[in-house]
């Protein structure tokens, strides 16, 4: 038997994305955004309210970075999601994060988050959906696998459980969906 819950935003699990921006004076900011994902092959979409300092910064600079929260950075990543830069302008440094300017867009790369997408603003629609073109993905060598690509087991990303308001750590690989162009069904 199934139980009905009505309309809920329960995409399970949600990636925990940390959005980095600069304000008009060049001060770095970051926020935790659980509502986001891929929009197209080369684009990302974020659902951000217009009240966020981050949204204002994206409008101002036309750029942002999106990093992945990790098991090791869960506490500071949660902090930048709870505290508003409208009230605590130096929340990034209070979280213990440092930044390096992106090589590709006018936005900060958070040094303590080992993988990030560097994005150029495409548009912000009336519902405050921020759509960005991914112009580069960078990853610290510490999270690269033997094949030279990012390895999620080394990255240790966390996800958000919108049903129970928890963070989830991934513990193992469940399997391979495709191999040599063929679906593996057992």
Order of alpha helices (4+ residues) and beta strands (2+ residues): beta-beta-beta-beta-beta-alpha-beta-alpha-alpha-beta-beta-beta-beta-alpha-beta-beta-beta-beta
